[in-house]
Amino acid sequence: MSETLSPREVFRKLCEGITAGRYSELAELYAEDAVVETVFQPVGPRRFEGRAVLKERFEEVAALSPLELTAKNVVVRETDDPEVVVAEFDYQVHHRETGRDFEVANLQVLRVRDGLIVSSRDFHDHLALSVAGGNLPQLMAALQGG
């Protein structure tokens, strides 16, 4: 019988999967009814509900994103609630299309129950990702409704 992963261990597996580009496996870390909020996402949906929706989102990211992400400077803090961890980390980013390398700061608040993520509030620097990827004009157009 396998042992249930702690919130800290689940976050580690999430980071390892993203760093390795194993997006097709990430949805397995989430509960069937998980809720993920990407709080600083400038355009598009900021809330994703359910493992199936997250699986689709991860597949989209894997197919379309030109970014290679490597988590570094990771600090995971446990809270008074044994289900909740707060993770602070940087992504070392390589943009395959532009060749640019840069770093962005991140913060995630995860609630993990029975070894699965039931909720996540993700604070990623989407503006820095858009600027470094040369996508600022498209972002501005989207924000202006164009």
C-alpha positions as CSV (number, residue, x, y, z in Angstrom):
1,M,0.0,0.0,0.0
2,S,1.4,3.4,-1.0
3,E,1.8,6.1,1.6
4,T,-0.2,9.4,1.2
5,L,2.1,12.3,0.2
6,S,2.3,15.3,2.4
7,P,1.4,18.8,1.1
8,R,5.2,19.6,0.9
9,E,5.8,16.4,-1.1
10,V,2.9,17.1,-3.5
11,F,4.3,20.5,-4.2
12,R,7.7,19.0,-4.9
13,K,6.2,16.5,-7.4
14,L,4.4,19.4,-9.1
15,C,7.6,21.3,-9.5
16,E,9.5,18.3,-10.7
17,G,6.8,17.6,-13.3
18,I,6.8,21.2,-14.6
19,T,10.6,21.3,-14.7
20,A,10.7,18.0,-16.6
21,G,8.0,19.1,-19.0
22,R,5.7,16.2,-17.9
23,Y,2.5,18.2,-18.2
24,S,0.5,15.2,-19.1
25,E,1.1,13.8,-15.6
26,L,0.3,16.9,-13.6
27,A,-3.5,16.6,-13.5
28,E,-3.0,13.4,-11.5
29,L,-1.8,15.5,-8.6
30,Y,-5.2,17.2,-8.3
31,A,-8.5,16.0,-6.7
32,E,-11.4,15.4,-9.1
33,D,-13.1,18.7,-7.8
34,A,-9.9,20.8,-7.4
35,V,-10.0,24.5,-7.9
36,V,-7.0,26.5,-9.2
37,E,-7.0,30.3,-9.3
38,T,-4.3,32.1,-11.3
39,V,-4.7,35.4,-9.5
40,F,-2.5,37.6,-11.6
41,Q,-3.4,36.1,-15.0
42,P,-4.0,39.3,-17.1
43,V,-6.4,37.9,-19.7
44,G,-8.4,34.7,-20.0
45,P,-9.8,32.6,-17.3
46,R,-8.4,32.9,-13.8
47,R,-10.3,30.0,-12.3
48,F,-10.1,26.4,-13.3
49,E,-12.4,23.8,-11.7
50,G,-12.0,20.1,-11.8
51,R,-9.3,17.6,-12.8
52,A,-10.6,17.2,-16.3
53,V,-10.4,21.0,-16.9
54,L,-6.9,21.1,-15.5
55,K,-5.9,18.2,-17.7
56,E,-7.0,20.1,-20.7
57,R,-5.2,23.3,-19.5
58,F,-2.0,21.3,-19.0
59,E,-2.3,19.8,-22.4
60,E,-2.8,23.2,-23.9
61,V,0.3,24.6,-22.1
62,A,2.4,21.6,-23.2
63,A,1.3,22.1,-26.9
64,L,1.5,25.9,-27.1
65,S,4.0,27.2,-24.6
66,P,7.5,28.0,-25.8
67,L,8.8,28.2,-22.2
68,E,11.0,25.8,-20.4
69,L,10.6,26.3,-16.6
70,T,13.0,25.3,-13.9
71,A,12.1,25.9,-10.3
72,K,14.8,27.3,-8.1
73,N,15.2,29.0,-4.8
74,V,12.3,27.0,-3.5
75,V,11.1,27.6,0.0
76,V,8.0,25.7,1.2
77,R,6.4,27.0,4.4
78,E,4.0,24.9,6.5
79,T,1.1,26.7,8.1
80,D,-1.1,26.3,11.1
81,D,-3.4,24.3,8.9
82,P,-1.8,20.9,8.2
83,E,-3.4,20.8,4.7
84,V,-1.9,24.1,3.6
85,V,1.6,25.0,2.4
86,V,2.9,28.2,1.0
87,A,5.6,27.9,-1.6
88,E,7.9,30.7,-2.7
89,F,10.1,30.1,-5.7
90,D,11.6,31.5,-8.9
91,Y,11.3,30.0,-12.3
92,Q,14.5,30.1,-14.4
93,V,12.8,30.5,-17.8
94,H,14.2,29.7,-21.2
95,H,12.1,30.9,-24.1
96,R,12.7,28.5,-27.0
97,E,11.5,30.9,-29.7
98,T,13.4,34.0,-28.7
99,G,16.3,32.3,-27.0
100,R,15.9,34.6,-24.0
101,D,16.7,33.4,-20.5
102,F,15.2,35.2,-17.5
103,E,13.8,34.6,-14.0
104,V,10.3,35.2,-12.6
105,A,9.0,35.1,-9.0
106,N,6.2,32.9,-8.0
107,L,4.1,32.1,-4.9
108,Q,1.6,29.3,-4.6
109,V,-0.8,28.5,-1.7
110,L,-1.8,24.8,-1.9
111,R,-4.4,22.9,0.0
112,V,-3.6,19.2,-0.1
113,R,-6.0,16.6,1.2
114,D,-5.3,12.8,1.1
115,G,-2.3,13.4,-1.1
116,L,-4.1,15.5,-3.8
117,I,-4.3,19.2,-4.4
118,V,-7.9,20.4,-3.7
119,S,-7.2,24.1,-4.2
120,S,-4.4,26.3,-5.3
121,R,-4.0,30.0,-5.5
122,D,-1.1,30.7,-7.9
123,F,0.6,34.1,-8.0
124,H,2.9,34.0,-11.1
125,D,4.4,37.0,-12.8
126,H,2.5,36.8,-16.1
127,L,3.5,40.3,-17.2
128,A,7.2,39.4,-17.0
129,L,6.5,36.2,-19.0
130,S,4.7,38.2,-21.7
131,V,7.4,40.9,-21.9
132,A,10.3,38.5,-22.1
133,G,8.5,36.4,-24.7
134,G,7.9,39.5,-26.9
135,N,4.1,39.2,-26.4
136,L,3.5,42.5,-24.8
137,P,1.7,44.0,-27.9
138,Q,-0.7,41.0,-28.0
139,L,-1.3,41.3,-24.3
140,M,-2.1,45.0,-24.6
141,A,-4.5,44.3,-27.5
142,A,-6.2,41.6,-25.5
143,L,-6.6,43.9,-22.5
144,Q,-8.0,46.6,-24.7
145,G,-10.6,44.1,-26.1
146,G,-8.8,43.7,-29.5
